[in-house]
Structures are given as structure tokens and as C-alpha cells.
Amino acid sequence: MSDSLTLYRLQQLDLRLGQIEARLGVIQEALENNLLILEAKNRLEIVTGDLQNKENSLRTVDQLVQGKQVKIDQIESSLYGGAIKNPKELQDLQNDAVSLKRTLSTLEEQELENMIALENVQVAYKSALEDYTNLRTKVEEQNHNLTIEREILQKEARRLFTERQATTQSIAPEPLDLYEKIRIQRHGIAVTTISDNSCDSCGSVLTLAQQQAAHHSHQLFRCPSCGRIIYS
């Protein structure tokens, strides 16, 4: 078996291992840091905080309304109970009742506004919760598929790595060193082929003599233009 053929097979192994490594990186990032989930969770947390604030505000105003109503009831009971005869005291009570009712009216308006605001936030919370739940379910399903894919790729990578070790052991040190050197220089592609009388990697046209040398020579033939090893 010629060195060019063995190196070409080694090239195919390295290309596939590179593809697997890149895909495993993408899978790992997707599993560990899903931005969609983080964004949906952040939106839900914001709406949840807003919901709690609106509930607290409504509860506070409701307590004030109830407190004012109790005082009004007490004053009216005193006004119309007949126990108080002094006109000055009755007038003071009447004034207090009017003031409390005015305050009560303002508080009831605030209470209504808070109820409307709370309903709007509840709708937003329900929507954010549904979005987060649905997205999390979808991502979990995707993650399950990604986990399976990762296991398959890792198994394939182990097999290819073992095959690569066996392949490199069958190559003499000098051509193997040349292959590794060119692979670094040429962005991972050290061995290429010929198509339409040209180098598949750089497109340089090869003469008939050069093509015959690449095909028949027992020595490695390199593209005169890009320097890659040519397998033909």
C-alpha cells in the first residue's frame, strides 16, 4: 500500500474526528447553557416579583379600606345611637365621618386600580409560566436527543481514534511527520485528490506528467502550488 493512500485514509479519519469534536462542543454548550431557557426563566422571575408586589399593594389597600370602614361604622353608630346629645360632639363626629368617607372613596379607587393591575399581571404571569414550562419541556426533549447523539459520537470517536493509532503505526516516521506539518500549515487538509486535472484543494491545474507522477510514483507527490500531498 502506497504512503499516499495510507495518508489519505489518515486524512479522512482526522477530518471525521474534527467534525465530531466540533459537534460535541456544540452539544456541550447546548446542554450546559441554553439561552432561551435562561431568558424565559428570567422573564418569569421578573413577572413573579411584579405579581407579589401587586398582591402586597392590594392587600395593604384592602386593609386600609376595611379599617376606614370600621371607623365609619363606629362613628355612624355613635351619631345615630342616641347616646351623644351634645351638638358640638355630634358635629365633630359628622365631620370625621365625612373626612373618613372621602378617604375611603380614594382608597376604594386605589383598590380598584390595584385589582385591575393585579389581573393584568396575573395574565402576564400565566403566559410567562406557560412559555417557560413549554420551552423547558421542549429543551429537555432536545437535550435527551442531544445526550443520545453525544454518546453515539463519543463511541464513534473512540473507534476512529483506535483506527487512527493503527494507521499511524503503519506509516514511516518521515511521511507521517510531513503529513502532520502540512496539516498544521494548511488548516487541517494535508492530503488532497485530483479532479478535472486540477488539485481539489487549491484548484491549480496539473500537467499530465504531474498527474502521472502523483498516480504512479512510489514517492509522495506534492501539489506545486499549495504543497499538499496528492493522492491519485
CORRARA-V469139 format. One record per pair of residues at least 4 apart in sequence whose C-alpha atoms are under 7 Angstrom apart, sorted by the first residue. I is the first residue (numbers start at 1). GAP is how many residues later the second one is. Records with the same first field share a line. If there is no record, write none. Layout:
I: GAP, GAP
//
This chain:
1: 4
2: 4, 216
3: 4, 168
4: 4, 216, 227
5: 4, 226
6: 4
7: 4, 184
8: 4, 183, 223
9: 4
10: 4, 154, 157
11: 4, 180
12: 4
13: 4, 147, 151
14: 4
15: 4
16: 4
17: 4, 140
18: 4
19: 4
20: 4, 133, 137
21: 4
22: 4
23: 4
24: 4, 126
25: 4
26: 4
27: 4, 119
28: 4
29: 4
30: 4
31: 112
34: 4
35: 4
36: 4
37: 4, 98, 99
38: 4
39: 4
40: 4, 92
41: 4, 91
42: 4
43: 4, 85
44: 4, 81, 84, 85
45: 4
46: 4
47: 4, 77, 78
48: 4, 77
49: 4
50: 4
51: 4, 67, 70, 71
52: 4
53: 4
54: 4, 60, 64
55: 4, 63
56: 4
57: 4
58: 4, 53, 56, 57
59: 4
60: 4
61: 4, 46, 50
62: 4, 49
63: 4
64: 4
65: 4, 39, 42, 43
66: 4
67: 4
68: 4, 32, 36
69: 4
70: 4
71: 4
72: 4, 25, 28
73: 4
74: 4
75: 4, 18, 22
76: 4
77: 4
78: 5, 6
79: 11, 14
84: 6
86: 4
87: 4
88: 4
89: 4
90: 4
91: 4
92: 4
93: 4
94: 4
95: 4
96: 4
97: 4
98: 4
99: 4
100: 4
101: 4
102: 4
103: 4
104: 4
105: 4
106: 4
107: 4
108: 4
109: 4
110: 4
111: 4
112: 4
113: 4
114: 4
115: 4
116: 4
117: 4
118: 4
119: 4
120: 4
121: 4
122: 4
123: 4
124: 4
125: 4
126: 4
127: 4
128: 4
129: 4
130: 4
131: 4
132: 4
133: 4
134: 4
135: 4
136: 4
137: 4
138: 4
139: 4
140: 4
141: 4
142: 4
143: 4
144: 4
145: 4
146: 4
147: 4
148: 4
149: 4
150: 4
151: 4
152: 4
153: 4
154: 4
155: 4
156: 4
157: 4
158: 4
159: 4
160: 4
161: 4
162: 4
163: 4
164: 4
165: 4
166: 4
167: 4
171: 5
172: 4
173: 4
174: 4
175: 4
176: 4
177: 4
178: 4
179: 4, 11
180: 4
181: 4
182: 4, 8, 46
183: 4, 5, 6, 7
184: 4
186: 4
190: 38, 39
191: 37, 38, 39, 40
192: 8, 9, 36, 37, 38, 39
193: 6, 7, 37, 38, 39
194: 4, 5, 6, 38
195: 4, 5
197: 8, 9
198: 5, 6, 7, 8
199: 4, 5, 6, 24
202: 24
204: 21
206: 4, 5
207: 4
208: 4
209: 4
210: 4
211: 4
212: 4
213: 4, 8
214: 7, 16, 17, 18
215: 17
220: 9
221: 8, 9
222: 5, 6, 7, 8
223: 4, 5, 6, 7
//
